[in-house]
Amino acid sequence: KIIRMDSDSDNGDIIGNAVDMIDMEEAEKENNQKEVVYCVHLRYQQRTMRKGYTIIEGMPDDIDCKKVLKSFKKIFSCNGALKADRNNQNTKVILLQGDHRDDIEKFLLEEGIVSSDEIKKHGH
């Protein structure tokens, strides 16, 4: 709340201080609106003694997961599925048969989907 004082009074600095406080609040809001950093998690889960599947979580929202899944299936010659995350129904999880963590990391970096510091490989 800005308090306006008459120019004759001695408290004319209140207006300047209030404007400085508003500028500081705007600067803090701009600092809080940083770019969203995604963290793509690559996991391998053992299903039986010889079989397992790769789980890909945390893909960016602007990426079409169906197209990515289709290209994964074609490139890696495996089957896969797109499922909703148990914790957050709005996010998608990609499941691929077999251990493809290294290949998926290489693909994501080559296509420029995420950077190397945004990928976490678990279990390696």
ZINORNOR-V736060 format. One line per field, one symbol per residue. ss: DSSP state (2 for helix, 1 for strand, 0 for the rest). phi: phi as a letter, one per 30 degrees, with the letter a starting at -180 (. if undefined). burial: # if it has 24 or more other C-alpha atoms within 12 Angstrom, else .. A space follows every 50 residues. Layout:
ss=???
phi=???
burial=???
This chain:
ss=00000000000022222222222222222222000000011111110000 01111110000000222222222222000111110000000111111000 222222222220000222111000
phi=.ccccdddddcdddddddddddddddddddddcdddccbdccbbcdcbdc cabcccbideddcddddddddedddchbcabcbddddbddccbccbdjcb dddddddddddidbcddccbccic
burial=.......................................######..... ..########....#..##..##......###.........######### #..##..#....##....###...
